[in-house]
Amino acid sequence: MNTQLITHGRFPKCIGTHTVALFDPKTGKVHHVHHGLIFEGPRPTDAAMEEIARRNAAHPRFAVKGKSLEALHLRDVPLPKGPHRVDLTHRKLVPAT
């Protein structure tokens, strides 16, 4: 999936991305991925981005609530296609096999 951001009028410039992947620390299985666009001006903290990711993951639609998950923060990293897992040795997001 390709995403394109088009704005009209006065809008801050998009200067990057911040992705939070919530994953099982034993298996590397990713249970939820949250993407954020970062605009010029004040930036959200890692803690704020992670809180949003965890709140969204707890929604009944995702059924992630109650799992003991770790967070992997990625800035300006292109994501691989398809399902993901975390390479626990290198702590990076890779395609699930």
C-alpha positions as CSV (number, residue, x, y, z in Angstrom):
1,M,0.0,0.0,0.0
2,N,1.3,3.4,-0.9
3,T,0.3,6.5,1.0
4,Q,0.3,10.0,-0.3
5,L,-0.3,13.1,1.9
6,I,-1.8,16.1,0.1
7,T,-2.7,19.2,2.0
8,H,-4.5,22.4,1.0
9,G,-4.1,25.8,2.6
10,R,-1.8,26.6,5.6
11,F,-0.6,23.3,7.1
12,P,2.7,22.5,8.8
13,K,5.3,20.6,6.7
14,C,5.5,16.9,7.4
15,I,9.2,16.2,8.4
16,G,9.1,12.5,9.2
17,T,7.4,9.5,10.6
18,H,7.3,7.7,13.9
19,T,6.1,4.1,14.0
20,V,5.5,2.0,17.2
21,A,5.3,-1.7,16.8
22,L,3.9,-3.6,19.8
23,F,5.4,-7.1,19.9
24,D,5.7,-10.3,22.0
25,P,9.2,-10.1,23.5
26,K,9.6,-13.9,23.5
27,T,8.6,-14.6,19.8
28,G,9.0,-11.3,18.1
29,K,5.4,-11.5,16.8
30,V,4.0,-8.1,16.1
31,H,0.5,-7.6,17.5
32,H,-0.1,-3.9,16.6
33,V,1.6,-1.2,14.5
34,H,0.9,2.5,15.0
35,H,2.1,5.0,12.4
36,G,2.4,8.7,13.1
37,L,3.3,11.6,10.8
38,I,5.6,14.2,12.4
39,F,5.0,17.8,11.5
40,E,7.1,20.9,12.1
41,G,6.7,22.3,15.6
42,P,6.4,20.4,18.9
43,R,7.0,16.7,18.6
44,P,5.3,13.9,20.6
45,T,7.5,12.1,23.0
46,D,8.2,8.3,22.7
47,A,6.0,7.8,25.8
48,A,3.1,9.7,24.2
49,M,3.3,7.7,20.9
50,E,3.5,4.4,22.8
51,E,0.5,5.3,25.0
52,I,-1.5,6.0,21.8
53,A,-0.4,2.7,20.3
54,R,-1.3,0.8,23.4
55,R,-4.7,2.5,23.7
56,N,-5.5,1.7,20.0
57,A,-4.3,-1.9,20.4
58,A,-6.6,-2.4,23.4
59,H,-9.6,-1.6,21.2
60,P,-11.9,-4.7,21.0
61,R,-11.4,-4.8,17.2
62,F,-7.7,-5.7,17.7
63,A,-8.0,-7.9,20.8
64,V,-4.5,-7.1,22.1
65,K,-5.6,-6.0,25.6
66,G,-3.9,-7.7,28.4
67,K,-0.9,-9.1,26.5
68,S,2.6,-8.3,27.8
69,L,4.0,-6.5,24.8
70,E,7.2,-4.5,24.3
71,A,7.4,-1.5,22.0
72,L,9.8,-0.9,19.2
73,H,10.1,2.7,18.1
74,L,11.1,3.4,14.5
75,R,11.7,6.9,13.0
76,D,11.7,7.5,9.3
77,V,12.0,3.8,8.5
78,P,10.2,2.3,5.5
79,L,8.2,-0.7,6.5
80,P,8.5,-4.1,4.8
81,K,5.4,-5.3,3.0
82,G,3.0,-7.7,4.6
83,P,2.9,-9.1,8.1
84,H,5.9,-8.2,10.3
85,R,7.9,-9.6,13.2
86,V,10.7,-8.1,15.3
87,D,14.1,-9.6,14.8
88,L,14.9,-10.0,18.5
89,T,18.7,-10.1,18.0
90,H,18.8,-6.8,16.1
91,R,15.6,-5.2,17.4
92,K,14.4,-4.3,13.9
93,L,11.2,-4.9,12.0
94,V,11.4,-7.5,9.3
95,P,8.9,-9.4,7.1
96,A,7.2,-12.4,8.9
97,T,8.0,-15.7,7.3
